[in-house]
Amino acid sequence: MTPLPGRCACGAIRFVISLTDPDAQARTSICHCHACKRFTGGEHAVTTRVPRSAFAFTRGAEHVRVHEADMGSRSDGDRGEEGEGQAGGGRKSALHREFCGVCGGPLLEYGPNAGDNIYVFYGTLEDHARGQVEPRGEFFCRLRDPWMPEIEGLFQKQEINE
């Protein structure tokens, strides 16, 4: 397989993802949870899960910044909204998001449940690379905005652990 190159919005940071079996090692998903909406400023986020060991910065690693968000103890899609149901037995979780310190563009995210994986923001991949890891499913569909249609052919989950 051809390596999957990507970069931040300004190009100060570049990376490559090297997978031997993209069907088994990568999964691109669309998430409609409130945290993803707020972070991306859109109706959803699109990320590609890959093994951390498959990801390498090729330029500008010194520009990478990390934001750590306390996501509370939620699995309800609201992640941090007060007054919503709690899950996870009161454990707090931190979501780490890496972004470019020059342009502010998002790169990837990972949390305590990611194991040895990271979630690369799909739009950071070069055009030809995105075609090799197209979306397979949607999460938190119950939070999909009414004007956003279901995407035919993708699995649909109302919650994350359904």
ABEGO torsion letter per residue (X at the ends): XBBBBBBBAAGABBBBBBBABAAAABBBBBBABAAAAAAAGBABBBBBBBBAAABBBABGAAABBBBBBBAEABAAGAGGBBGBBBBGGGBBBBBBBBBBAAAGBBABBBBAAAEABBBBBAAABBAAAAAABBBABBBGAAABBAABBBBBGBBBBABABX
